[in-house]
Amino acid sequence: MKQITKSAALIAAASGVVFGLVTPLTASATGAPAPLKWGECEGEGLDPRQRCATVSVPMDYADPGGERIDIAVSRIPSEKPSARRGALLIIPGGPGGDSLAEPSAKGQRLPKEVRAAYDLIGFAPRGNVPSTPVSCDVEQRDLARTALRPWPAPDGSVSGNMATARRISDACARNGGELMKHISTKNNARDIDSIRAALGERRLSAWGDSYGTYIGATFATLFPHRTDRIVLDSNDNPDPVRAERAWLESFEAGVEDNFPEFAKWASRPGNPDRVAGSPAEVRSRFLALAARLDREPLPWPGANPARLDGNGLRQTMLDSLYDPEDYPVLAQQILAADAGQLPPAPANPPEEMLQNYVAVGSATICNDAAWPRSAAAYEKGVAESRAKYPLTAGMPRNAMVCAAWPWQPSEAPPRVTDRGPSNVLMVQNQRDVATPLSGALKMREALGRRAVMVTVNSTGHGAYLENGNACGDATVSRFLATGERPGGDTYCD
């Protein structure tokens, strides 16, 4: 699932049966939507053609006549109306991300035949600013990157993580409001169908990235015959009970898949940020430095927290492995920390943005499925993980905020199935730290006959038009423009 940007994550299937109740799953259940009123978008650097509007949706789809919330949407119309096929919704990662600016950004990297075929649509999922927003107003220390990923104490203890979970959960219960209970993957998928209806589209195409693949696959399962062409890029493990826990756990495999690529780069002769003489020595130096920083953290004024400990170094590793272009960040931190001379701390995103991100991400992860409440369950998992995967030090099996979440899930988690038209193209980098190939294969299995998967011999998070390769990009572009897919699962070398 997508990290915070550098500048700054089906028991009820098409039948809609949830715990014996029929849940409205379409905007049409509440009457025909009013025409959208398109106006100017807020923000800088946007394409002047991009316009914005809001879609009103039920806060609780089980109570369509109750309170409503706004979902902010954006659009750049098809560049060639005579070739227009429909609308392509860009589904963001996270949870906690939005795609409002994406029609002006990644949308403009699409080839012209795709931009001609579709109106490009972005949106801010429920809870995200500038849709009806939520915030837990958590303490400053709980906005640290090392708090947002549950790194255990140097000795493997999880007591600090359980305390953080209780602190954030209490803040969300106190400050989050009623909407916090209704932020989930299923409701994100239902909101997409409301957006489809508001746009006047009979069927909707979508390009989901990272956590957006889980939303996209859920939308395609809940509303199979309202889908046109679906691209799932950098795919989540869709485990119906443990999806978010499986995402966290996938960092074990993701780091082991990707660190060797960093180590080869960081041991290359002539590299100005060379860390060691061989890949094995790079790994040894990283592990030794992390252990030393566990014992003797370095002061780091301006950072949150204001020190660099072993977990801070590990978090830099995790962030840097998302994109090979960020390898120098990790290498330079290793070299500086080993010399005891840290560079200035990087600037943090605005606090309001982080507060919103934490609230939406926490609500989505915790409302989808219940997590264990006992510290013992996490202690066991952390110990096993630390022994087998030393680079990630037990973090992937540790307790997040959901260990103390004040609400229980209101419905069963999404279950992705193979029921529906065969109109899904998956694209997946072979080495992806956040959504590794092993998890993508689980998504491929769940979608069955509905999907074809293109595995790309590339490194980094985000394949199509990002960290993939020309073969994978051409395959996805051809599908979006013409509907043509490979005859079966393929490999792009």
Rosetta blueprint (number, residue, H / E / L):
1 M L
2 K L
3 Q L
4 I L
5 T L
6 K L
7 S L
8 A L
9 A L
10 L L
11 I L
12 A L
13 A L
14 A L
15 S L
16 G L
17 V E
18 V E
19 F L
20 G L
21 L E
22 V E
23 T L
24 P L
25 L L
26 T L
27 A H
28 S H
29 A H
30 T H
31 G L
32 A L
33 P L
34 A L
35 P L
36 L L
37 K L
38 W L
39 G E
40 E L
41 C L
42 E L
43 G L
44 E L
45 G L
46 L L
47 D L
48 P L
49 R L
50 Q L
51 R E
52 C E
53 A E
54 T E
55 V E
56 S E
57 V E
58 P E
59 M L
60 D L
61 Y L
62 A L
63 D L
64 P L
65 G L
66 G L
67 E L
68 R E
69 I E
70 D E
71 I E
72 A E
73 V E
74 S E
75 R E
76 I E
77 P L
78 S L
79 E L
80 K L
81 P H
82 S H
83 A H
84 R L
85 R L
86 G E
87 A E
88 L E
89 L E
90 I E
91 I E
92 P L
93 G L
94 G L
95 P L
96 G L
97 G L
98 D L
99 S L
100 L L
101 A L
102 E L
103 P L
104 S L
105 A L
106 K H
107 G H
108 Q H
109 R H
110 L L
111 P L
112 K H
113 E H
114 V H
115 R H
116 A H
117 A H
118 Y E
119 D E
120 L E
121 I E
122 G E
123 F E
124 A E
125 P L
126 R L
127 G E
128 N L
129 V L
130 P L
131 S L
132 T L
133 P E
134 V L
135 S L
136 C L
137 D L
138 V L
139 E L
140 Q H
141 R H
142 D H
143 L H
144 A L
145 R H
146 T H
147 A H
148 L H
149 R L
150 P L
151 W L
152 P L
153 A L
154 P L
155 D L
156 G L
157 S L
158 V L
159 S H
160 G H
161 N H
162 M H
163 A H
164 T H
165 A H
166 R H
167 R H
168 I H
169 S H
170 D H
171 A H
172 C H
173 A H
174 R H
175 N H
176 G L
177 G L
178 E H
179 L H
180 M H
181 K H
182 H H
183 I L
184 S L
185 T H
186 K H
187 N H
188 N H
189 A H
190 R H
191 D H
192 I H
193 D H
194 S H
195 I H
196 R H
197 A H
198 A H
199 L H
200 G L
201 E L
202 R L
203 R L
204 L E
205 S E
206 A E
207 W E
208 G E
209 D E
210 S L
211 Y H
212 G H
213 T H
214 Y H
215 I H
216 G H
217 A H
218 T H
219 F H
220 A H
221 T H
222 L H
223 F L
224 P H
225 H H
226 R H
227 T E
228 D E
229 R E
230 I E
231 V E
232 L E
233 D E
234 S L
235 N L
236 D L
237 N L
238 P L
239 D L
240 P L
241 V L
242 R L
243 A H
244 E H
245 R H
246 A H
247 W H
248 L H
249 E H
250 S H
251 F H
252 E H
253 A H
254 G H
255 V H
256 E H
257 D H
258 N H
259 F H
260 P H
261 E H
262 F H
263 A H
264 K H
265 W H
266 A H
267 S L
268 R L
269 P L
270 G L
271 N L
272 P L
273 D L
274 R L
275 V L
276 A L
277 G L
278 S L
279 P H
280 A H
281 E H
282 V H
283 R H
284 S H
285 R H
286 F H
287 L H
288 A H
289 L H
290 A H
291 A H
292 R H
293 L H
294 D H
295 R H
296 E L
297 P L
298 L E
299 P E
300 W L
301 P L
302 G L
303 A L
304 N L
305 P L
306 A L
307 R E
308 L E
309 D L
310 G H
311 N H
312 G H
313 L H
314 R H
315 Q H
316 T H
317 M H
318 L H
319 D H
320 S H
321 L L
322 Y L
323 D L
324 P H
325 E H
326 D H
327 Y H
328 P H
329 V H
330 L H
331 A H
332 Q H
333 Q H
334 I H
335 L H
336 A H
337 A H
338 D H
339 A H
340 G L
341 Q L
342 L L
343 P L
344 P L
345 A L
346 P L
347 A L
348 N L
349 P L
350 P L
351 E H
352 E H
353 M H
354 L H
355 Q H
356 N H
357 Y H
358 V H
359 A H
360 V H
361 G H
362 S H
363 A H
364 T H
365 I H
366 C H
367 N H
368 D H
369 A L
370 A L
371 W L
372 P L
373 R L
374 S L
375 A H
376 A H
377 A H
378 Y H
379 E H
380 K H
381 G H
382 V H
383 A H
384 E H
385 S H
386 R H
387 A H
388 K H
389 Y L
390 P L
391 L L
392 T L
393 A L
394 G L
395 M H
396 P H
397 R H
398 N L
399 A L
400 M L
401 V H
402 C H
403 A H
404 A H
405 W L
406 P L
407 W L
408 Q L
409 P L
410 S L
411 E L
412 A L
413 P L
414 P L
415 R L
416 V L
417 T L
418 D L
419 R L
420 G L
421 P L
422 S L
423 N L
424 V E
425 L E
426 M E
427 V E
428 Q E
429 N E
430 Q E
431 R E
432 D L
433 V L
434 A L
435 T L
436 P L
437 L H
438 S H
439 G H
440 A H
441 L H
442 K H
443 M H
444 R H
445 E H
446 A H
447 L H
448 G H
449 R H
450 R H
451 A E
452 V E
453 M E
454 V E
455 T E
456 V E
457 N E
458 S E
459 T E
460 G L
461 H L
462 G L
463 A H
464 Y H
465 L H
466 E H
467 N H
468 G L
469 N L
470 A H
471 C H
472 G H
473 D H
474 A H
475 T H
476 V H
477 S H
478 R H
479 F H
480 L H
481 A H
482 T H
483 G L
484 E L
485 R L
486 P L
487 G L
488 G L
489 D L
490 T E
491 Y E
492 C E
493 D L
